[in-house]
Amino acid sequence: MLLFNIILLLHFVCFPGYLSTLVMLWPNYGTKDRDHKGLILGILLLVTGITLVLLKYPHVNYYKAGPKTGMFLLVTLINIKFGNKPYTKGAYYSLVILTLAAACLAVVRM
């Protein structure tokens, strides 16, 4: 149970960190070069989310865990695709929408 709580805390701390990297890019997302912080936080979100599912198995809400994992997998793939290049408008808005949708799905009680 302690391991689960530590990983959950790490997952919870990574999310605002990732969201803050997106917010800092808002004024000039198409021109600003980025560091690898967004990619690292995106991968950490994906890995900690999968680990939480594995630790909770078989009592997992797959109707929530599946889409959230898919969303963060897409976020990670977008970050990998753009690397150090500036985001396009579509990529930036996709990252914001996917991140906020995953957050909403996480707090909705089903």
C-alpha positions in Angstrom: 0.0 0.0 0.0 2.9 2.4 0.7 4.4 1.7 -2.7 1.0 2.5 -4.3 0.7 5.8 -2.4 4.2 6.9 -3.3 3.6 6.2 -7.0 0.2 7.9 -6.8 1.9 11.0 -5.3 4.5 11.0 -8.0 1.8 10.7 -10.6 -0.1 13.6 -9.0 3.0 15.8 -8.8 3.9 15.1 -12.4 0.6 16.3 -13.7 0.7 19.9 -12.6 4.4 20.0 -13.6 3.5 18.9 -17.1 0.5 21.3 -17.3 2.8 24.2 -16.2 5.2 23.4 -19.0 2.3 23.8 -21.5 1.1 27.0 -19.8 4.5 28.5 -20.0 4.6 27.8 -23.8 1.2 29.5 -24.3 2.3 33.0 -25.5 4.7 31.6 -28.2 4.1 27.9 -28.6 5.0 28.1 -32.3 8.3 29.8 -32.0 9.8 28.7 -28.7 12.4 26.0 -28.4 11.6 23.6 -25.5 13.7 21.6 -23.2 13.1 17.9 -22.5 11.1 18.6 -19.3 7.7 18.1 -21.0 8.9 14.8 -22.6 10.2 13.5 -19.3 7.1 14.5 -17.4 4.9 13.0 -20.1 6.8 9.7 -19.9 6.6 9.7 -16.1 2.8 10.2 -16.3 2.5 7.3 -18.6 4.8 5.0 -16.6 3.3 5.9 -13.2 -0.2 5.5 -14.6 0.5 2.0 -16.0 2.3 1.1 -12.7 -0.8 2.2 -10.7 -3.0 0.0 -12.9 -0.6 -3.0 -12.4 -0.6 -2.5 -8.6 -4.3 -2.3 -8.4 -5.0 -5.3 -10.7 -7.6 -6.9 -10.9 -9.7 -4.2 -9.2 -9.1 -1.6 -11.9 -11.7 0.6 -13.5 -10.7 -0.2 -17.1 -13.2 2.2 -18.5 -11.2 5.0 -17.0 -7.7 3.5 -17.0 -7.7 2.5 -20.6 -8.7 5.9 -22.1 -6.4 7.8 -19.7 -3.4 5.6 -20.7 -4.3 6.1 -24.3 -4.4 9.8 -23.9 -1.0 10.0 -22.2 0.4 7.7 -24.8 -0.7 10.2 -27.4 0.8 13.0 -25.4 4.1 11.2 -25.2 4.1 10.4 -28.9 3.4 14.1 -29.8 6.3 15.1 -27.5 8.6 12.6 -29.1 7.5 13.6 -32.6 8.3 17.3 -32.1 11.4 16.8 -30.0 13.2 20.2 -29.9 11.1 21.6 -32.7 8.4 24.2 -32.0 4.8 22.8 -31.7 2.3 23.4 -34.5 -1.0 25.0 -33.5 -2.8 21.6 -33.8 -0.2 19.8 -31.8 -0.2 22.3 -29.0 -4.0 22.4 -28.7 -4.0 18.6 -28.9 -1.6 18.4 -26.0 -3.7 20.8 -23.9 -7.0 19.1 -24.7 -5.7 15.6 -24.1 -4.1 16.6 -20.8 -7.2 18.3 -19.5 -9.5 15.5 -20.7 -7.4 13.0 -18.8 -7.6 15.1 -15.7 -11.3 15.4 -16.0 -11.7 11.7 -16.5 -9.5 11.1 -13.5 -11.7 13.0 -11.1 -15.1 12.0 -12.5 -16.8 9.4 -10.3 -18.1 6.5 -12.3 
